[in-house]
Amino acid sequence: MTDETPKSAESPLEQIAIITYNIIGGGGYKNGWLEYPGKKALIVQNKDGARIGLPLWMLFTNPKATEICKTKMEDLFEGITSTLKQMNQIYVYVGLGGANDAIRLTKDLPPQKLSYVLCDCNYRQKINLISEIGNNHAKLIKCECGGWDTLDKILKDFIGNKNK
Ligand SMILES: [Zn+2]
C-alpha cells in the first residue's frame, strides 16, 4: 500500500451540468447545484418550471417567436459559461424549438466535454450546425422529443454509481 494518489489532485470532484429549456424527468429537480459525495450536478432548466419551456404553438403563431426563443435560451446560459468550462461533462438538450440557439450558445464550450442530447426533429440540420460551429467532436446522444426521460436517466446514472 502506498499513500501516494495516482490521480490528479486538481479536480477530485466530478461535475456535470444538464441544460434544457424543458425540465428533467417529471420536474422533481430544482435549478442549481445537486451535491453528492465526490460529485456535483448543475441543473439548468427553464425557469418557469413548465414541462415545455418553448411551446410549439407559440413558435408557429407568435411573430416574435424566434426572438423569444433566443432570449429564453440566452437566459439559460447567462453567466454560467466559465462554470461550464470546469465541468467534466456538459449535457445540452437540443429539441425542436430553440435548437439553433441552444447549439450556437455552446460555441465556446470545449467539444470534448460536450454531449448534445438530440431528438429526431430536424436532426440533419442540427448536426450540420454543430459541425459548422466546430463542435463535431462532441458526443451525440439520441433522445425522445422533449428529452425528459433521457436527461433523467443521465442524471440518475451519474448520481447512481456511488450512492446505491
Ligand atoms: Zn423532437
Backbone and ligand atoms as CSV (ligand in chain L), in Angstrom:
chain,resi,resn,atom,element,x,y,z
A,1,MET,N,N,0.831,-1.211,0.000
A,1,MET,CA,C,0.000,0.000,0.000
A,1,MET,C,C,0.867,1.264,0.000
A,2,THR,N,N,0.465,2.199,-0.749
A,2,THR,CA,C,1.176,3.466,-0.767
A,2,THR,C,C,0.204,4.618,-0.512
A,3,ASP,N,N,0.718,5.664,0.068
A,3,ASP,CA,C,-0.137,6.820,0.342
A,3,ASP,C,C,-0.268,7.744,-0.863
A,4,GLU,N,N,0.576,7.512,-1.833
A,4,GLU,CA,C,0.534,8.399,-2.994
A,4,GLU,C,C,-0.707,8.128,-3.834
A,5,THR,N,N,-1.371,9.177,-4.208
A,5,THR,CA,C,-2.539,9.003,-5.062
A,5,THR,C,C,-2.137,9.223,-6.509
A,6,PRO,N,N,-2.425,8.265,-7.350
A,6,PRO,CA,C,-2.055,8.401,-8.750
A,6,PRO,C,C,-2.916,9.440,-9.481
A,7,LYS,N,N,-4.070,9.748,-8.886
A,7,LYS,CA,C,-4.980,10.689,-9.546
A,7,LYS,C,C,-4.481,12.125,-9.470
A,8,SER,N,N,-4.911,12.941,-10.393
A,8,SER,CA,C,-4.572,14.353,-10.362
A,8,SER,C,C,-5.267,15.000,-9.168
A,9,ALA,N,N,-4.537,15.824,-8.442
A,9,ALA,CA,C,-5.108,16.453,-7.260
A,9,ALA,C,C,-5.941,17.679,-7.625
A,10,GLU,N,N,-5.898,18.029,-8.878
A,10,GLU,CA,C,-6.532,19.272,-9.290
A,10,GLU,C,C,-8.049,19.321,-9.080
A,11,SER,N,N,-8.743,18.364,-9.639
A,11,SER,CA,C,-10.182,18.391,-9.513
A,11,SER,C,C,-10.726,17.022,-9.124
A,12,PRO,N,N,-10.691,16.742,-7.813
A,12,PRO,CA,C,-11.162,15.432,-7.370
A,12,PRO,C,C,-12.675,15.304,-7.484
A,13,LEU,N,N,-13.335,16.450,-7.573
A,13,LEU,CA,C,-14.787,16.456,-7.640
A,13,LEU,C,C,-15.258,16.238,-9.079
A,14,GLU,N,N,-16.152,15.293,-9.236
A,14,GLU,CA,C,-16.699,15.047,-10.561
A,14,GLU,C,C,-17.931,15.945,-10.748
A,15,GLN,N,N,-17.942,16.695,-11.831
A,15,GLN,CA,C,-19.036,17.650,-12.013
A,15,GLN,C,C,-19.648,17.542,-13.401
A,16,ILE,N,N,-20.973,17.576,-13.441
A,16,ILE,CA,C,-21.632,17.660,-14.743
A,16,ILE,C,C,-22.677,18.777,-14.701
A,17,ALA,N,N,-23.088,19.200,-15.880
A,17,ALA,CA,C,-24.198,20.149,-15.983
A,17,ALA,C,C,-25.211,19.566,-16.954
A,18,ILE,N,N,-26.468,19.766,-16.664
A,18,ILE,CA,C,-27.524,19.361,-17.591
A,18,ILE,C,C,-28.364,20.596,-17.885
A,19,ILE,N,N,-28.427,20.942,-19.178
A,19,ILE,CA,C,-29.114,22.168,-19.576
A,19,ILE,C,C,-30.264,21.836,-20.516
A,20,THR,N,N,-31.450,22.262,-20.165
A,20,THR,CA,C,-32.599,22.018,-21.029
A,20,THR,C,C,-33.598,23.160,-20.899
A,21,TYR,N,N,-34.252,23.499,-22.001
A,21,TYR,CA,C,-35.293,24.522,-21.906
A,21,TYR,C,C,-36.620,23.900,-21.516
A,22,ASN,N,N,-36.631,22.580,-21.353
A,22,ASN,CA,C,-37.781,21.909,-20.747
A,22,ASN,C,C,-37.430,21.648,-19.284
A,23,ILE,N,N,-37.881,20.525,-18.747
A,23,ILE,CA,C,-37.468,20.146,-17.408
A,23,ILE,C,C,-36.872,18.746,-17.475
A,24,ILE,N,N,-36.238,18.330,-16.379
A,24,ILE,CA,C,-35.655,16.990,-16.319
A,24,ILE,C,C,-36.656,16.067,-15.629
A,25,GLY,N,N,-36.944,14.947,-16.254
A,25,GLY,CA,C,-37.903,13.992,-15.699
A,25,GLY,C,C,-39.264,14.626,-15.510
A,26,GLY,N,N,-39.886,14.330,-14.391
A,26,GLY,CA,C,-41.216,14.877,-14.115
A,26,GLY,C,C,-41.167,16.208,-13.388
A,27,GLY,N,N,-40.004,16.777,-13.258
A,27,GLY,CA,C,-39.891,18.091,-12.628
A,27,GLY,C,C,-39.502,18.010,-11.156
A,28,GLY,N,N,-38.912,16.900,-10.753
A,28,GLY,CA,C,-38.539,16.711,-9.349
A,28,GLY,C,C,-37.228,17.379,-8.942
A,29,TYR,N,N,-36.579,18.051,-9.871
A,29,TYR,CA,C,-35.290,18.671,-9.547
A,29,TYR,C,C,-35.412,20.186,-9.573
A,30,LYS,N,N,-34.693,20.836,-8.658
A,30,LYS,CA,C,-34.677,22.291,-8.655
A,30,LYS,C,C,-33.480,22.775,-9.462
A,31,ASN,N,N,-33.565,23.975,-9.977
A,31,ASN,CA,C,-32.407,24.559,-10.637
A,31,ASN,C,C,-31.312,24.821,-9.619
A,32,GLY,N,N,-30.076,24.673,-10.046
A,32,GLY,CA,C,-28.949,24.912,-9.165
A,32,GLY,C,C,-28.145,23.646,-8.959
A,33,TRP,N,N,-27.329,23.630,-7.920
A,33,TRP,CA,C,-26.419,22.514,-7.681
A,33,TRP,C,C,-27.074,21.399,-6.888
A,34,LEU,N,N,-26.842,20.178,-7.342
A,34,LEU,CA,C,-27.192,18.997,-6.562
A,34,LEU,C,C,-25.873,18.424,-6.094
A,35,GLU,N,N,-25.708,18.221,-4.797
A,35,GLU,CA,C,-24.415,17.751,-4.299
A,35,GLU,C,C,-24.491,16.359,-3.707
A,36,TYR,N,N,-23.514,15.564,-4.072
A,36,TYR,CA,C,-23.384,14.198,-3.570
A,36,TYR,C,C,-21.930,13.989,-3.194
A,37,PRO,N,N,-21.641,12.940,-2.425
A,37,PRO,CA,C,-20.236,12.726,-2.065
A,37,PRO,C,C,-19.350,12.594,-3.315
A,38,GLY,N,N,-18.385,13.485,-3.446
A,38,GLY,CA,C,-17.444,13.419,-4.553
A,38,GLY,C,C,-17.965,13.904,-5.887
A,39,LYS,N,N,-19.220,14.337,-5.925
A,39,LYS,CA,C,-19.756,14.788,-7.211
A,39,LYS,C,C,-20.840,15.849,-7.066
A,40,LYS,N,N,-20.941,16.643,-8.107
A,40,LYS,CA,C,-21.928,17.719,-8.128
A,40,LYS,C,C,-22.566,17.803,-9.502
A,41,ALA,N,N,-23.834,18.104,-9.540
A,41,ALA,CA,C,-24.509,18.302,-10.828
A,41,ALA,C,C,-25.188,19.662,-10.827
A,42,LEU,N,N,-24.950,20.398,-11.893
A,42,LEU,CA,C,-25.600,21.704,-12.045
A,42,LEU,C,C,-26.835,21.521,-12.934
A,43,ILE,N,N,-27.992,21.837,-12.371
A,43,ILE,CA,C,-29.254,21.665,-13.087
A,43,ILE,C,C,-29.703,23.020,-13.636
A,44,VAL,N,N,-29.847,23.086,-14.942
A,44,VAL,CA,C,-30.312,24.322,-15.570
A,44,VAL,C,C,-31.517,23.993,-16.448
A,45,GLN,N,N,-32.707,24.280,-15.921
A,45,GLN,CA,C,-33.944,24.012,-16.670
A,45,GLN,C,C,-34.631,25.339,-16.916
A,46,ASN,N,N,-35.739,25.332,-17.653
A,46,ASN,CA,C,-36.452,26.592,-17.855
A,46,ASN,C,C,-36.963,27.110,-16.512
A,47,LYS,N,N,-36.931,28.404,-16.366
A,47,LYS,CA,C,-37.174,28.990,-15.047
A,47,LYS,C,C,-38.640,29.010,-14.639
A,48,ASP,N,N,-39.545,28.764,-15.595
A,48,ASP,CA,C,-40.976,28.763,-15.253
A,48,ASP,C,C,-41.410,27.415,-14.687
A,49,GLY,N,N,-40.526,26.419,-14.771
A,49,GLY,CA,C,-40.891,25.088,-14.301
A,49,GLY,C,C,-41.874,24.384,-15.220
A,50,ALA,N,N,-42.088,24.941,-16.419
A,50,ALA,CA,C,-43.017,24.328,-17.369
A,50,ALA,C,C,-42.372,23.110,-18.020
A,51,ARG,N,N,-43.189,22.072,-18.234
A,51,ARG,CA,C,-42.689,20.850,-18.851
A,51,ARG,C,C,-42.083,21.152,-20.230
A,52,ILE,N,N,-42.734,22.060,-20.937
A,52,ILE,CA,C,-42.207,22.509,-22.227
A,52,ILE,C,C,-41.905,23.998,-22.120
A,53,GLY,N,N,-40.623,24.315,-22.169
A,53,GLY,CA,C,-40.209,25.698,-21.972
A,53,GLY,C,C,-40.468,26.588,-23.172
A,54,LEU,N,N,-40.518,25.979,-24.356
A,54,LEU,CA,C,-40.767,26.738,-25.581
A,54,LEU,C,C,-41.941,26.086,-26.317
A,55,PRO,N,N,-43.163,26.466,-25.941
A,55,PRO,CA,C,-44.329,25.788,-26.530
A,55,PRO,C,C,-44.390,25.937,-28.044
A,56,LEU,N,N,-44.688,24.843,-28.710
A,56,LEU,CA,C,-44.683,24.854,-30.174
A,56,LEU,C,C,-45.724,25.791,-30.764
A,57,TRP,N,N,-46.906,25.872,-30.118
A,57,TRP,CA,C,-47.933,26.766,-30.662
A,57,TRP,C,C,-47.398,28.186,-30.756
A,58,MET,N,N,-46.580,28.538,-29.755
A,58,MET,CA,C,-46.012,29.877,-29.751
A,58,MET,C,C,-45.011,30.044,-30.901
A,59,LEU,N,N,-44.232,28.986,-31.117
A,59,LEU,CA,C,-43.229,29.055,-32.186
A,59,LEU,C,C,-43.878,29.289,-33.538
A,60,PHE,N,N,-45.077,28.702,-33.700
A,60,PHE,CA,C,-45.711,28.792,-35.007
A,60,PHE,C,C,-46.673,29.967,-35.153
A,61,THR,N,N,-47.112,30.535,-34.026
A,61,THR,CA,C,-48.123,31.595,-34.148
A,61,THR,C,C,-47.614,32.976,-33.777
A,62,ASN,N,N,-46.603,33.028,-32.932
A,62,ASN,CA,C,-46.128,34.335,-32.483
A,62,ASN,C,C,-45.069,34.873,-33.451
A,63,PRO,N,N,-45.324,36.052,-34.040
A,63,PRO,CA,C,-44.346,36.591,-34.997
A,63,PRO,C,C,-42.987,36.873,-34.351
A,64,LYS,N,N,-42.996,37.021,-33.034
A,64,LYS,CA,C,-41.717,37.284,-32.359
A,64,LYS,C,C,-41.093,36.016,-31.792
A,65,ALA,N,N,-41.587,34.860,-32.217
A,65,ALA,CA,C,-41.158,33.587,-31.631
A,65,ALA,C,C,-39.640,33.389,-31.666
A,66,THR,N,N,-39.039,33.694,-32.801
A,66,THR,CA,C,-37.592,33.495,-32.947
A,66,THR,C,C,-36.831,34.288,-31.892
A,67,GLU,N,N,-37.312,35.520,-31.715
A,67,GLU,CA,C,-36.684,36.416,-30.753
A,67,GLU,C,C,-36.878,35.904,-29.319
A,68,ILE,N,N,-38.107,35.453,-29.029
A,68,ILE,CA,C,-38.425,34.937,-27.693
A,68,ILE,C,C,-37.566,33.713,-27.381
A,69,CYS,N,N,-37.453,32.823,-28.371
A,69,CYS,CA,C,-36.617,31.626,-28.219
A,69,CYS,C,C,-35.195,31.996,-27.876
A,70,LYS,N,N,-34.670,32.916,-28.650
A,70,LYS,CA,C,-33.286,33.328,-28.488
A,70,LYS,C,C,-33.069,33.880,-27.079
A,71,THR,N,N,-33.986,34.741,-26.641
A,71,THR,CA,C,-33.875,35.334,-25.312
A,71,THR,C,C,-33.939,34.262,-24.230
A,72,LYS,N,N,-34.886,33.334,-24.387
A,72,LYS,CA,C,-35.028,32.271,-23.380
A,72,LYS,C,C,-33.780,31.392,-23.314
A,73,MET,N,N,-33.211,31.110,-24.473
A,73,MET,CA,C,-32.011,30.280,-24.496
A,73,MET,C,C,-30.823,31.025,-23.890
A,74,GLU,N,N,-30.700,32.291,-24.241
A,74,GLU,CA,C,-29.590,33.088,-23.695
A,74,GLU,C,C,-29.709,33.193,-22.180
A,75,ASP,N,N,-30.951,33.273,-21.735
A,75,ASP,CA,C,-31.235,33.356,-20.314
A,75,ASP,C,C,-30.721,32.101,-19.578
A,76,LEU,N,N,-30.909,30.938,-20.205
A,76,LEU,CA,C,-30.450,29.679,-19.603
A,76,LEU,C,C,-28.933,29.672,-19.423
A,77,PHE,N,N,-28.239,30.149,-20.436
A,77,PHE,CA,C,-26.770,30.074,-20.445
A,77,PHE,C,C,-26.107,31.272,-19.770
A,78,GLU,N,N,-26.910,32.265,-19.407
A,78,GLU,CA,C,-26.336,33.503,-18.903
A,78,GLU,C,C,-25.498,33.303,-17.637
A,79,GLY,N,N,-24.282,33.785,-17.705
A,79,GLY,CA,C,-23.420,33.790,-16.518
A,79,GLY,C,C,-22.837,32.452,-16.105
A,80,ILE,N,N,-23.062,31.385,-16.870
A,80,ILE,CA,C,-22.540,30.093,-16.419
A,80,ILE,C,C,-21.409,29.548,-17.295
A,81,THR,N,N,-21.032,30.285,-18.333
A,81,THR,CA,C,-20.018,29.769,-19.258
A,81,THR,C,C,-18.716,29.366,-18.569
A,82,SER,N,N,-18.206,30.219,-17.678
A,82,SER,CA,C,-16.934,29.873,-17.036
A,82,SER,C,C,-17.108,28.668,-16.111
A,83,THR,N,N,-18.246,28.565,-15.457
A,83,THR,CA,C,-18.540,27.388,-14.621
A,83,THR,C,C,-18.582,26.136,-15.488
A,84,LEU,N,N,-19.238,26.251,-16.629
A,84,LEU,CA,C,-19.389,25.094,-17.519
A,84,LEU,C,C,-18.037,24.569,-18.000
A,85,LYS,N,N,-17.114,25.485,-18.236
A,85,LYS,CA,C,-15.801,25.079,-18.737
A,85,LYS,C,C,-15.037,24.211,-17.744
A,86,GLN,N,N,-15.425,24.269,-16.459
A,86,GLN,CA,C,-14.749,23.460,-15.438
A,86,GLN,C,C,-15.392,22.086,-15.235
A,87,MET,N,N,-16.468,21.846,-15.951
A,87,MET,CA,C,-17.200,20.589,-15.778
A,87,MET,C,C,-16.459,19.418,-16.414
A,88,ASN,N,N,-16.786,18.213,-15.960
A,88,ASN,CA,C,-16.298,17.026,-16.643
A,88,ASN,C,C,-17.119,16.771,-17.898
A,89,GLN,N,N,-18.410,17.021,-17.787
A,89,GLN,CA,C,-19.281,16.808,-18.935
A,89,GLN,C,C,-20.493,17.754,-18.859
A,90,ILE,N,N,-20.860,18.274,-20.028
A,90,ILE,CA,C,-21.999,19.187,-20.116
A,90,ILE,C,C,-23.016,18.567,-21.072
A,91,TYR,N,N,-24.216,18.347,-20.592
A,91,TYR,CA,C,-25.269,17.759,-21.430
A,91,TYR,C,C,-26.252,18.856,-21.811
A,92,VAL,N,N,-26.444,19.038,-23.111
A,92,VAL,CA,C,-27.352,20.090,-23.572
A,92,VAL,C,C,-28.455,19.479,-24.416
A,93,TYR,N,N,-29.691,19.684,-23.994
A,93,TYR,CA,C,-30.821,19.175,-24.770
A,93,TYR,C,C,-31.053,20.060,-25.989
A,94,VAL,N,N,-31.175,19.417,-27.137
A,94,VAL,CA,C,-31.427,20.145,-28.377
A,94,VAL,C,C,-32.675,19.547,-29.028
A,95,GLY,N,N,-33.804,20.217,-28.819
A,95,GLY,CA,C,-35.078,19.705,-29.341
A,95,GLY,C,C,-35.422,20.347,-30.662
A,96,LEU,N,N,-36.654,20.810,-30.760
A,96,LEU,CA,C,-37.083,21.452,-31.998
A,96,LEU,C,C,-37.026,22.975,-31.830
A,97,GLY,N,N,-37.865,23.500,-30.931
A,97,GLY,CA,C,-37.848,24.946,-30.687
A,97,GLY,C,C,-36.550,25.317,-30.011
A,98,GLY,N,N,-35.907,26.360,-30.483
A,98,GLY,CA,C,-34.695,26.825,-29.800
A,98,GLY,C,C,-33.445,26.013,-30.076
A,99,ALA,N,N,-33.554,25.026,-30.959
A,99,ALA,CA,C,-32.417,24.145,-31.232
A,99,ALA,C,C,-31.196,24.921,-31.715
A,100,ASN,N,N,-31.421,25.797,-32.680
A,100,ASN,CA,C,-30.294,26.536,-33.239
A,100,ASN,C,C,-29.621,27.425,-32.207
A,101,ASP,N,N,-30.453,28.061,-31.379
A,101,ASP,CA,C,-29.881,28.920,-30.339
A,101,ASP,C,C,-29.126,28.092,-29.318
A,102,ALA,N,N,-29.704,26.945,-28.952
A,102,ALA,CA,C,-29.040,26.066,-27.977
A,102,ALA,C,C,-27.659,25.678,-28.490
A,103,ILE,N,N,-27.584,25.306,-29.757
A,103,ILE,CA,C,-26.302,24.892,-30.333
A,103,ILE,C,C,-25.333,26.072,-30.399
A,104,ARG,N,N,-25.817,27.208,-30.883
A,104,ARG,CA,C,-24.930,28.380,-31.007
A,104,ARG,C,C,-24.347,28.804,-29.660
A,105,LEU,N,N,-25.151,28.655,-28.608
A,105,LEU,CA,C,-24.693,29.075,-27.278
A,105,LEU,C,C,-23.618,28.150,-26.700
A,106,THR,N,N,-23.388,26.995,-27.349
A,106,THR,CA,C,-22.348,26.084,-26.873
A,106,THR,C,C,-21.035,26.279,-27.634
A,107,LYS,N,N,-21.033,27.268,-28.497
A,107,LYS,CA,C,-19.904,27.505,-29.392
A,107,LYS,C,C,-18.554,27.612,-28.662
A,108,ASP,N,N,-18.554,28.268,-27.498
A,108,ASP,CA,C,-17.294,28.489,-26.803
A,108,ASP,C,C,-16.957,27.403,-25.780
A,109,LEU,N,N,-17.777,26.373,-25.721
A,109,LEU,CA,C,-17.511,25.302,-24.756
A,109,LEU,C,C,-16.641,24.230,-25.397
A,110,PRO,N,N,-15.774,23.598,-24.593
A,110,PRO,CA,C,-14.876,22.579,-25.166
A,110,PRO,C,C,-15.655,21.359,-25.663
A,111,PRO,N,N,-15.539,21.022,-26.950
A,111,PRO,CA,C,-16.320,19.923,-27.520
A,111,PRO,C,C,-16.096,18.584,-26.823
A,112,GLN,N,N,-14.886,18.358,-26.297
A,112,GLN,CA,C,-14.618,17.066,-25.638
A,112,GLN,C,C,-15.410,16.917,-24.332
A,113,LYS,N,N,-15.963,18.030,-23.843
A,113,LYS,CA,C,-16.760,17.967,-22.611
A,113,LYS,C,C,-18.250,18.068,-22.899
A,114,LEU,N,N,-18.582,18.167,-24.174
A,114,LEU,CA,C,-19.974,18.415,-24.535
A,114,LEU,C,C,-20.699,17.167,-25.017
A,115,SER,N,N,-21.923,17.000,-24.541
A,115,SER,CA,C,-22.800,15.979,-25.099
A,115,SER,C,C,-24.083,16.666,-25.520
A,116,TYR,N,N,-24.411,16.559,-26.797
A,116,TYR,CA,C,-25.697,17.069,-27.254
A,116,TYR,C,C,-26.714,15.942,-27.138
A,117,VAL,N,N,-27.815,16.239,-26.470
A,117,VAL,CA,C,-28.887,15.257,-26.318
A,117,VAL,C,C,-29.986,15.677,-27.289
A,118,LEU,N,N,-30.098,14.902,-28.383
A,118,LEU,CA,C,-30.926,15.362,-29.501
A,118,LEU,C,C,-32.114,14.466,-29.818
A,119,CYS,N,N,-33.241,15.086,-30.126
A,119,CYS,CA,C,-34.365,14.310,-30.667
A,119,CYS,C,C,-34.244,14.332,-32.195
A,120,ASP,N,N,-35.108,13.554,-32.839
A,120,ASP,CA,C,-35.017,13.385,-34.294
A,120,ASP,C,C,-35.414,14.606,-35.124
A,121,CYS,N,N,-36.170,15.526,-34.535
A,121,CYS,CA,C,-36.671,16.670,-35.301
A,121,CYS,C,C,-35.504,17.469,-35.910
A,122,ASN,N,N,-35.579,17.718,-37.202
A,122,ASN,CA,C,-34.533,18.473,-37.924
A,122,ASN,C,C,-33.120,17.971,-37.615
A,123,TYR,N,N,-32.992,16.667,-37.460
A,123,TYR,CA,C,-31.732,16.087,-36.994
A,123,TYR,C,C,-30.531,16.515,-37.845
A,124,ARG,N,N,-30.691,16.364,-39.158
A,124,ARG,CA,C,-29.597,16.684,-40.079
A,124,ARG,C,C,-29.145,18.141,-39.914
A,125,GLN,N,N,-30.160,19.024,-39.811
A,125,GLN,CA,C,-29.888,20.454,-39.662
A,125,GLN,C,C,-29.094,20.735,-38.379
A,126,LYS,N,N,-29.476,20.054,-37.299
A,126,LYS,CA,C,-28.767,20.241,-36.028
A,126,LYS,C,C,-27.314,19.777,-36.136
A,127,ILE,N,N,-27.127,18.611,-36.755
A,127,ILE,CA,C,-25.774,18.063,-36.906
A,127,ILE,C,C,-24.911,19.003,-37.750
A,128,ASN,N,N,-25.512,19.535,-38.799
A,128,ASN,CA,C,-24.784,20.480,-39.650
A,128,ASN,C,C,-24.346,21.709,-38.871
A,129,LEU,N,N,-25.246,22.219,-38.047
A,129,LEU,CA,C,-24.919,23.421,-37.278
A,129,LEU,C,C,-23.833,23.125,-36.228
A,130,ILE,N,N,-23.925,21.952,-35.604
A,130,ILE,CA,C,-22.909,21.549,-34.617
A,130,ILE,C,C,-21.533,21.502,-35.288
A,131,SER,N,N,-21.529,20.969,-36.482
A,131,SER,CA,C,-20.293,20.873,-37.231
A,131,SER,C,C,-19.805,22.263,-37.667
A,132,GLU,N,N,-20.753,23.097,-38.064
A,132,GLU,CA,C,-20.446,24.462,-38.501
A,132,GLU,C,C,-19.770,25.296,-37.404
A,133,ILE,N,N,-20.202,25.116,-36.151
A,133,ILE,CA,C,-19.593,25.891,-35.066
A,133,ILE,C,C,-18.320,25.210,-34.532
A,134,GLY,N,N,-17.939,24.118,-35.168
A,134,GLY,CA,C,-16.662,23.480,-34.832
A,134,GLY,C,C,-16.739,22.463,-33.705
A,135,ASN,N,N,-17.932,21.994,-33.386
A,135,ASN,CA,C,-18.078,21.050,-32.278
A,135,ASN,C,C,-18.398,19.621,-32.732
A,136,ASN,N,N,-17.956,19.275,-33.924
A,136,ASN,CA,C,-18.285,17.932,-34.418
A,136,ASN,C,C,-17.615,16.798,-33.637
A,137,HIS,N,N,-16.734,17.130,-32.692
A,137,HIS,CA,C,-16.170,16.076,-31.847
A,137,HIS,C,C,-16.950,15.870,-30.560
A,138,ALA,N,N,-17.996,16.657,-30.384
A,138,ALA,CA,C,-18.844,16.479,-29.202
A,138,ALA,C,C,-19.596,15.159,-29.306
A,139,LYS,N,N,-20.039,14.640,-28.140
A,139,LYS,CA,C,-20.819,13.403,-28.157
A,139,LYS,C,C,-22.258,13.707,-28.572
A,140,LEU,N,N,-22.875,12.738,-29.235
A,140,LEU,CA,C,-24.284,12.883,-29.607
A,140,LEU,C,C,-25.075,11.777,-28.926
A,141,ILE,N,N,-26.113,12.157,-28.219
A,141,ILE,CA,C,-26.962,11.173,-27.552
A,141,ILE,C,C,-28.380,11.370,-28.081
A,142,LYS,N,N,-28.940,10.329,-28.675
A,142,LYS,CA,C,-30.309,10.436,-29.210
A,142,LYS,C,C,-31.322,10.354,-28.068
A,143,CYS,N,N,-32.395,11.110,-28.204
A,143,CYS,CA,C,-33.429,11.054,-27.171
A,143,CYS,C,C,-34.813,11.231,-27.764
A,144,GLU,N,N,-35.800,11.068,-26.912
A,144,GLU,CA,C,-37.189,11.288,-27.308
A,144,GLU,C,C,-37.441,12.794,-27.426
A,145,CYS,N,N,-38.497,13.195,-28.128
A,145,CYS,CA,C,-38.862,14.609,-28.199
A,145,CYS,C,C,-39.172,15.088,-26.786
A,146,GLY,N,N,-38.517,16.153,-26.383
A,146,GLY,CA,C,-38.738,16.682,-25.036
A,146,GLY,C,C,-37.556,16.385,-24.125
A,147,GLY,N,N,-36.974,15.207,-24.313
A,147,GLY,CA,C,-35.753,14.852,-23.594
A,147,GLY,C,C,-35.909,14.517,-22.114
A,148,TRP,N,N,-37.139,14.565,-21.602
A,148,TRP,CA,C,-37.337,14.432,-20.146
A,148,TRP,C,C,-36.710,13.161,-19.573
A,149,ASP,N,N,-37.085,12.007,-20.166
A,149,ASP,CA,C,-36.651,10.723,-19.605
A,149,ASP,C,C,-35.154,10.487,-19.798
A,150,THR,N,N,-34.650,10.860,-20.973
A,150,THR,CA,C,-33.221,10.638,-21.238
A,150,THR,C,C,-32.360,11.471,-20.285
A,151,LEU,N,N,-32.732,12.730,-20.081
A,151,LEU,CA,C,-31.954,13.582,-19.169
A,151,LEU,C,C,-32.048,13.062,-17.737
A,152,ASP,N,N,-33.230,12.566,-17.387
A,152,ASP,CA,C,-33.426,11.998,-16.056
A,152,ASP,C,C,-32.508,10.793,-15.854
A,153,LYS,N,N,-32.406,9.970,-16.890
A,153,LYS,CA,C,-31.569,8.778,-16.824
A,153,LYS,C,C,-30.084,9.167,-16.715
A,154,ILE,N,N,-29.684,10.165,-17.492
A,154,ILE,CA,C,-28.294,10.641,-17.442
A,154,ILE,C,C,-27.960,11.102,-16.021
A,155,LEU,N,N,-28.864,11.866,-15.439
A,155,LEU,CA,C,-28.650,12.375,-14.088
A,155,LEU,C,C,-28.612,11.226,-13.079
A,156,LYS,N,N,-29.574,10.311,-13.196
A,156,LYS,CA,C,-29.625,9.189,-12.245
A,156,LYS,C,C,-28.398,8.283,-12.372
A,157,ASP,N,N,-27.934,8.064,-13.593
A,157,ASP,CA,C,-26.723,7.253,-13.803
A,157,ASP,C,C,-25.523,7.928,-13.150
A,158,PHE,N,N,-25.465,9.241,-13.294
A,158,PHE,CA,C,-24.353,9.998,-12.719
A,158,PHE,C,C,-24.371,9.903,-11.183
A,159,ILE,N,N,-25.554,10.113,-10.616
A,159,ILE,CA,C,-25.694,10.053,-9.162
A,159,ILE,C,C,-25.472,8.624,-8.666
A,160,GLY,N,N,-26.020,7.681,-9.463
A,160,GLY,CA,C,-26.158,6.306,-9.031
A,160,GLY,C,C,-24.909,5.527,-8.727
A,161,ASN,N,N,-23.867,5.644,-9.556
A,161,ASN,CA,C,-22.776,4.675,-9.404
A,161,ASN,C,C,-22.067,4.654,-8.062
A,162,LYS,N,N,-22.205,5.717,-7.266
A,162,LYS,CA,C,-21.563,5.647,-5.952
A,162,LYS,C,C,-22.551,5.604,-4.786
A,163,ASN,N,N,-23.792,5.936,-5.088
A,163,ASN,CA,C,-24.736,6.090,-3.985
A,163,ASN,C,C,-25.788,4.996,-3.879
A,164,LYS,N,N,-25.504,3.863,-4.482
A,164,LYS,CA,C,-26.512,2.806,-4.406
A,164,LYS,C,C,-26.100,1.731,-3.437
L,1,ZN,ZN,ZN,-38.391,16.361,-31.489
